[in-house]
Amino acid sequence: MILNTGEEWQANDADIIQWQKTYPAVDVFAELAKMESWLDANPAKRKTSKGIKRFVNSWLSRAQDRGGSSPVQVEGKKTIRQRSNLDDLTDISWLEGQEKQHMRQVFTQKYGQAFDG
């Protein structure tokens, strides 16, 4: 990230690990990329070397309070947040072959669905 002096600042591994523990609903790497773009686009609001960690922490805290980072969704696939308890109960994505087909029939008859990722 570009600081107000024009120098580059990069988070160290220990900070990233701590932020991932502190903000579990947040994709820390995605949010760091967003911060970098925001700072690049807003040169008058770039941070000092002493204030950059406060900026990062505040940004991540707001992201956590908003429910976390928006997950990237593969077309046709549900994100973890979109899955229901019934999806979890009828999950056959980890099965293979005949067993998968059998459980698909069992769950479809009993619950009206079989969740396959």
C-alpha positions in Angstrom: 0.0 0.0 0.0 1.2 3.5 -0.8 1.8 5.7 2.2 1.5 9.5 2.2 5.3 9.7 1.7 5.1 7.6 -1.5 6.8 4.7 0.3 5.3 1.2 0.0 4.0 -0.6 3.1 3.3 -4.3 3.3 1.6 -6.2 6.1 3.8 -8.9 7.7 2.7 -12.5 8.1 2.1 -12.1 11.9 -0.3 -9.2 11.3 -2.2 -11.1 8.6 -2.6 -14.2 10.9 -3.8 -12.0 13.7 -6.4 -10.2 11.5 -7.7 -13.5 10.2 -8.2 -14.7 13.8 -9.8 -11.4 14.9 -12.1 -11.0 11.8 -13.1 -14.6 10.9 -15.9 -13.5 8.4 -13.5 -11.3 6.5 -11.4 -12.4 3.5 -8.3 -10.4 4.8 -6.4 -10.7 1.5 -9.3 -9.5 -0.6 -9.9 -6.6 1.8 -6.1 -5.7 1.8 -6.4 -5.5 -2.0 -9.4 -3.2 -1.8 -7.6 -1.0 0.7 -4.6 -0.8 -1.7 -6.9 0.3 -4.6 -8.7 2.8 -2.4 -5.4 4.4 -1.3 -4.2 4.5 -4.8 -7.4 6.3 -5.9 -7.4 8.7 -3.0 -3.8 10.1 -2.7 -4.9 12.9 -0.4 -6.1 10.3 2.1 -3.1 8.1 2.2 -1.9 7.1 5.6 1.3 7.6 7.6 3.6 4.7 8.5 2.3 5.1 12.1 -1.3 5.2 11.1 -1.5 2.5 8.4 -2.2 -0.4 10.9 -5.0 1.6 12.5 -6.5 2.2 9.0 -6.3 -1.5 8.2 -7.8 -2.6 11.5 -10.7 -0.1 11.2 -11.4 -1.2 7.6 -11.4 -4.9 8.7 -13.6 -4.1 11.7 -16.2 -2.4 9.5 -16.1 -5.3 7.1 -16.7 -7.8 9.9 -19.6 -5.7 11.3 -21.2 -5.7 7.8 -21.2 -9.4 7.8 -17.8 -10.1 6.3 -16.4 -10.0 2.9 -18.6 -10.8 -0.1 -17.6 -14.3 -1.2 -16.8 -14.9 -4.8 -19.5 -17.2 -6.1 -18.9 -19.8 -8.7 -21.9 -19.9 -11.0 -24.4 -22.5 -9.9 -22.6 -23.1 -6.5 -23.9 -21.9 -3.2 -21.6 -20.0 -0.8 -21.4 -21.2 2.8 -23.7 -18.3 3.8 -26.3 -19.4 1.3 -26.4 -23.0 2.4 -29.3 -24.0 4.6 -29.3 -26.6 7.3 -31.2 -28.9 4.9 -28.4 -28.5 2.4 -25.9 -29.5 5.1 -28.1 -32.5 6.1 -28.4 -33.8 2.6 -24.9 -33.0 1.4 -23.7 -35.8 -0.9 -20.8 -33.9 -2.5 -18.2 -35.9 -0.7 -19.6 -39.3 -1.8 -18.7 -41.1 -5.1 -20.1 -43.6 -7.4 -22.9 -46.0 -6.4 -23.0 -44.7 -2.8 -23.6 -41.1 -4.1 -26.4 -42.3 -6.3 -28.0 -44.3 -3.5 -27.9 -41.4 -1.0 -29.2 -39.0 -3.7 -32.3 -41.3 -3.9 -32.7 -41.7 -0.2 -32.4 -37.9 0.5 -34.7 -37.0 -2.4 -37.4 -39.4 -1.2 -37.1 -38.4 2.5 -36.3 -34.6 2.3 -37.2 -33.7 -1.3 -33.6 -32.8 -2.2 -30.0 -34.0 -2.2 -27.3 -31.2 -2.0 -24.4 -31.8 -4.4 -22.3 -28.7 -3.9 
